[in-house]
Structures are given as structure tokens and as C-alpha cells.
């Protein structure tokens, strides 16, 4: 749905975070409105914002006479609108939304609007590469933009990485390429927009965000809808992932990475088929999984017609992203690593693998959304760090699961009340013998923090580092 197609409809914005504000400004900047029958003069259309009481005052301060605020949400209220533009963090599976959907209300997001606005007449999105996956998608999207820019192309790095799509609706001049990160909250929007990305990368699928999606299968279906419903011209898929290997995509060309015939790793060296291309052992990419995802980027670059072999060495000048296996530095004889973006147990396992053989105190736990930690516990039988500190709402559940293994002498196990307490326990547990304090929670930050960025900033501060100096995302926006 394009913004012009909202004319004559009863429209609401659901959510007033950065995404909601971006949608509001996009509608007003595009002069979405109504035309007077007599004078043919255009007036701003009435718009309702559904938000919290605290946000209502900020909205009223805008002085928009055509803007109404509602703070009491119900299914009946949602059903009174033709179209609800919701923020990504709001689940369409909430009972209120399902009630309104049954009454004919259409739910879309800023992602859908952006894709519709940028699509050609036949629905295609030339030079647009979308990236999703349970882990590694931010670094992969950023690396894609970095290599496109290294080739001399003006590129937009936008989406879930930290710049809402609607904040990049009408850039002048427009970029030659778009590198778009999409979360599982957004991938379904691409299919619903009717637009067809040029290339879509799917890195991996692990259970996550079950509270938003409602079940593991729905999470998988929603995540994969980027390629099953978005019908990209080329789908770049990880041959090592069982969910992806099972896909059949009759509307797309599939290019596999992590298999011998395509782009893959042999040790630390990236290969294209039998051809060794680039040794990644001294690159700034954090973690072997991110080096493996370089193969996905190179496959995507080839799919859009660029010389990926020639571009691969440009990874040496890549700047890693904050909160993703970010080495903050050394304090008190300890190395401090901020992996706050880790929101699944599998991400925590990948982080541990990066520091194999070192003395590690791992900080895990956060918001409990029902994810199973059994596989994580099984890995701890033979590959545990020397110390594990649990924290957050699901900390007690993780601690109970790990306790029998710790009692068997495998590792030290500690229970913290919050992040400051966890840092204190980690310091004491490692003592004066050196080691790595690794924040890789494997769970969201909701409740204790606004987001993973705030959690990472607090961790940096507790470790003795300036949180402002570690927070900027290199290359975000259009460069």
C-alpha cells in the first residue's frame, strides 16, 4: 500500500517510538490529506495515534490540529479504523489486533509503506538487498553496505539496524543500492507490500521472539516469509541451516552459501568453489560465524553483478558494530566484551566459541520469553566457561537448569539480582588471574532496560568505559 492509497481511509498509528514518529512525519511530509470539494485545496487528513499516557503529552505538543490521541486500547477501537500503521515491536497476534482484523481492519507497518513507495510499476525493487536471520544480520547488512561503498557505490544502510525505513523515504540524491536489515517483526511486511526485492539473504533460523510470534513455527514462517512470500529475484541461503535447506522457492533463483560449490569457508579462508579467495584470520570481523556470513555477502554482491572476488579484501577496513562481540578494552587485568545484542542461547554459544581456550566469566539472562535453554545446557557439559553468572527474569530458570552440571565440577555458577550485581560477581569469580568478562545474555533486555543498546551502555559504564564512545553504529544512513 502506498501513502496515496490511504486517502479517504480512517487511519491510526499504533506506537509512538522512533518507528511511529517516522511514520507520522512520512505521512505529513507526503502531504497525505483530503481535498476540499469547493476550493480543491488540500488539507491534512485526520490521524489518530494510539500510545501510552506518557507519550500523549509529547504528541499534543506537536500542535497538529488534525491529530487525535487515544491511550485506552481495545479491539473495538482498533476495529474503528480502516488501516492501522503499527510499530514493528507491536505484535499483530495480540487479541485486540486479531479482533480488529476479523472486522476488516488492515494492519501494515512502515516497512510495507517503504517497500510499496520504492517499488517499480511491476513491483520490483532494483538494487535492493534485504538481510534477515536470527543472528548475525546487523553485521552482515553493515558489511554488505561497506563493500558496496568500497566499490564506489552510494549506498543506504537502513532498517532494523537503527534507522527506520521511513526516515529514508525520499533521500536526495537517492542511493545506487539499498542494504536493508529486517527483523522477524518486519519480514512479513515485505510480502504484504507486494514489492519484490532484488536479492534477499537469510542467514539462519533459531527460535526467538516467541512471545511476539506466539509459537516457534509461526516465528519460522514469519521469518521465512521474506523469501517465501516476498519472491526476491535471488534468494541467498545458508546451506548449513536445516530450515533453509528444506525450502522450495519456485519464484526465485536460489544461491547457496556454506557449501563447497559456492562461497564457503575452509578453515579461515573464504573460497569460491575450489578457488581460495581471502584469508579472514586477521580481519576485524568478530567471530567465526560472522566470517562465514561474509560468504553470504559475497554471494549477494555477485548476484547483483559485481566482482565479489575483487571486493573481498575490502573487509579489512570494516569497522565492527557496537554491542556485537565488541571488545571494550582491558580494566583491572580483565578483558571486557559487550555482546548485548545476543538475545538467543545460540548467540551466546557463538560468542563463547569466539573466546575458546580463555578464562571466561559469561553473563547470561534477561527477559523471559519462553525460549528453551536445554541445548545451551547440553553444550555446557563439555564446553563451559570457567564461570557463569545468571541474571534477569529468566536467570533463576537458567540457573536451575545448569546447577547439576556446575555441582559436578564443570564450572562456577552464580546467581545475580541484576547487571551491576552480575558484573561484581564476575570480577570476584575471575579473581586476579585475568580472563574475559563476556556479556552475551541470550535474552532480550525488556523490563530492565529500554533496549539492548541501553544494556550495553550500562555494561560499559560498569566496566569503567565511556558508554558514549562505544555506541555509534559506523556507516548507518546513506553514504
Buried (B, 14 or more C-beta within 10 A) or exposed (E): BBBEEBEEEBBBBBBBBBBBBBBBEBBBEBEBBBEEEEEEEEEBBBBBBBBEEEBBEEBEEEEBEEBBBBEEBBBEBBBBBEBBBBBBBBBBBBEBBBBBBEEEBBBBBBBBBBBBBBBEEEEBBBBBBBBBBBBBBBBBBBBBBBBBBBBEBBBBBBBBBBBBBBBBBEEEEEBBBBBBBBBBBBBBBBBBBBBBBBBBBBBBBBBBBBBBBBEBEBBBBBBBBBBBBBBBBBBBBBBBBEBBEEBEBEEBEBBBBBBEEBBBBEEEBBBBEEEEBBEBEEBEBBBBBBBBBBBBBBBBBBBBEBEBBEBBBBBEEBEBBBBBBBEBBEBEEBBBBBBBBBBBBBBBBBBBEBBEEBBBBBBBBBBBBEBEBEEBBEBBEEEBBBBBBBBBBBBBBBBEBBBEBBEEEBBBBBBBEEBBBBBBBBBEBBEEEEBBBBBBBBBBBBEBBEBBBBBBBBBBBBBEBEBEEBBEBBBBBBB
